[in-house]
Amino acid sequence: MIWVFACAVLVVVLVGGAVLPRRAEQPREGFPWFWVAFPAAALLVAASIAMGLAWAGVSNWGTVVVHQASFEPGVQFLSNEQFNEMYLRWQVLAVARWVLPIVAVATVGLSVWAWRRGRV
């Protein structure tokens, strides 16, 4: 999923290349929140897309091959520590699947607010 993040960074660089020369002549007021919020929004949107694609199984991420031998009585496929680590990781990803898009929308809103206020 590196291509999703590469596209997000490319968008930020292209917007910077288009906006910064035009804004150089204008007077600046306050902290440039746009350049904090916009890259964060782009990366969070990319992470949300990557998480959605991974959850859908597009990238074969998170797939586990379970052999038939692991279903025999008395045979344990994973140790308790490995199982708990895998289960905890699954729980974190399940929460992140819902939290990332919400935070991404909030940072996009902050980016739009900063742009309209002239905090570039």
C-alpha positions in Angstrom: 0.0 0.0 0.0 3.0 2.3 -0.3 1.6 3.7 -3.5 -1.3 5.2 -1.6 1.0 7.1 0.7 3.3 8.1 -2.2 0.2 9.6 -4.0 -0.7 11.5 -0.8 2.9 12.9 -0.5 2.8 13.8 -4.2 -0.5 15.7 -3.8 1.0 17.7 -0.8 4.1 18.5 -2.9 2.1 19.6 -5.9 -0.2 21.8 -3.8 2.8 23.3 -2.1 4.4 24.0 -5.5 1.3 25.7 -6.7 0.3 27.6 -3.6 3.6 28.8 -2.1 4.8 31.0 -5.0 1.5 32.8 -5.2 1.2 33.3 -1.4 4.8 34.6 -1.1 3.8 38.2 -2.1 0.8 38.4 0.3 1.1 39.4 3.9 1.0 36.6 6.4 -1.1 36.6 9.6 -0.9 34.1 12.3 0.5 30.6 12.3 0.2 28.7 9.0 -2.1 26.0 10.2 -2.8 24.9 6.6 0.7 23.4 6.3 0.1 21.4 9.5 -3.4 20.2 8.7 -3.2 19.6 5.0 -0.3 17.1 5.0 -1.8 15.4 8.1 -5.2 15.2 6.3 -3.6 13.8 3.1 -1.7 11.1 5.1 -4.8 10.2 7.2 -7.0 9.9 4.1 -4.3 7.6 2.5 -4.1 5.6 5.7 -7.9 5.2 5.7 -7.9 4.1 2.1 -5.1 1.6 2.8 -6.8 0.3 5.9 -10.0 -0.2 3.9 -8.2 -2.0 1.1 -6.3 -4.2 3.5 -9.5 -5.0 5.4 -11.2 -6.0 2.2 -8.2 -8.3 1.4 -7.2 -6.5 -1.7 -3.5 -6.6 -0.8 -3.5 -10.1 0.8 -2.5 -8.4 4.0 -3.4 -10.2 7.2 -4.1 -13.5 5.5 -3.0 -16.6 7.5 -2.7 -20.0 6.0 -3.9 -22.6 8.4 -2.9 -26.2 7.6 -5.2 -29.1 8.2 -2.7 -30.5 10.7 -3.5 -27.7 13.1 -7.0 -29.0 13.5 -5.9 -32.4 14.9 -6.8 -32.9 18.6 -3.9 -31.9 20.9 -2.0 -29.9 18.3 -1.8 -26.2 19.0 -1.0 -24.0 16.0 0.2 -20.9 17.9 1.6 -20.5 21.4 -0.6 -18.5 23.8 1.7 -15.5 23.6 1.6 -15.5 19.8 -2.2 -15.9 19.8 -2.7 -13.0 22.3 -0.4 -10.8 20.2 -2.3 -11.6 17.0 -5.6 -11.0 18.7 -4.5 -7.7 20.3 -3.3 -6.5 16.9 -6.6 -7.5 15.3 -8.5 -5.5 18.0 -6.3 -2.4 17.4 -6.9 -2.6 13.7 -10.6 -3.0 14.2 -10.7 0.2 16.2 -8.4 2.0 13.7 -10.7 1.0 10.9 -13.4 3.3 12.4 -11.2 6.0 14.0 -9.0 6.8 11.1 -11.7 8.0 8.7 -13.3 10.2 11.5 -9.9 11.8 12.3 -9.2 12.2 8.5 -12.5 14.0 8.0 -11.7 16.3 11.0 -8.3 17.2 9.6 -9.8 17.8 6.2 -12.2 20.2 7.9 -9.3 21.9 9.8 -7.4 22.2 6.5 -10.4 23.9 4.8 -10.8 26.2 7.8 -7.2 27.2 7.6 -7.4 27.8 3.9 -10.4 30.0 4.1 -9.0 32.0 7.0 -5.8 32.7 5.0 -3.6 30.7 7.4 -1.3 29.5 4.6 
